[in-house]
Amino acid sequence: MVAELEQISFNDNGGFNACYINDTTGIWHFHPEYELVLNIKSNGTRIVGDSVELFDKYDMVFIAGNIPHSWNYYKSEKGLPDNHGIMMHFKKSSIGDSLLSQHEMRSLNELLGLSERGLGFSVRDAQTAEKYLVQMINDSGLDKMIDFLCILRILCNAEKKEFLCSENYKQAYDERGNKRMAEIYTYIRENYFKPISLEKIARIAKMSPFTFSRFFKKNCGAGFVEYLNRVRTNKACYLLRETDYQVHDIAVECGFASISNFNKQFRKTEGISPRDYRAQFR
């Protein structure tokens, strides 16, 4: 899916930066900098390239530059807590080719290469990295650089690294941005619980249904209906795990046409029934 270009600012004119996450917009975007995101105390749906997954506390992912991404948070009545995550950005040039060419940097070069598909890490690694990310927010100068290197060491030495994007995923971005696709994505995120027909979403995109289907599949890596069901199922997973709502009510709240359709789509994406999924967390 084509995304909007985001300009990353480095408040000290350096090549790497860390800050707390307090925004809740979930805008679909990309930027040339590498990004590490540590979610501390929220949950929702994480979309990176062609990966759409549920995330929870201490979810930590690392992605290369120019991979479109978005975090969509599930909000309680009180809203999201302050400083619910930490985000780190850095430019490859801030490390420098001379340093990266050294033998000692072999594992870092491998990490940067793997991040072209996005990487997810274990809760343990996320908890270990939190200390240095917090320090990086507060430190400056050489201390900040040391924090940065400690974080990279954790990522390089992590035994569990999981790819997020599919093997055949191709980064698709447009430096001019694409307002049409940004509007489509926002519409889906804000209206997934309502009926959304192909004809309706095509009208929003100002395309014919046939042209929209081809365009969406080419840029997203999945068909529109498949993508919409994935978003709805991820929300259902959250409600099954975190609430005591009846399965039928969850199906309605997540936009499924019937309980039978909900069960079918849930099994297709999760491999088990909604009730069996809930039982795992009881």
HURARA-V841244 format. One record per helix or strand of 3 or more residues. SS is the DSSP state (hx for helix, st for strand). FROM is the first residue (numbers start at 0). LEN is the number of residues. If there is no record, write none. Layout:
ss: {SS;SS}
from: {FROM;FROM}
len: {LEN;LEN}
//
This chain:
ss: {st;st;st;st;st;st;st;hx;hx;hx;st;hx;hx;st;hx;hx;hx;hx;hx;hx;hx}
from: {15;33;43;50;58;68;84;91;96;102;118;122;140;160;178;197;208;223;246;258;273}
len: {6;6;5;5;5;5;6;4;4;15;3;16;17;3;13;8;12;19;7;12;6}
//
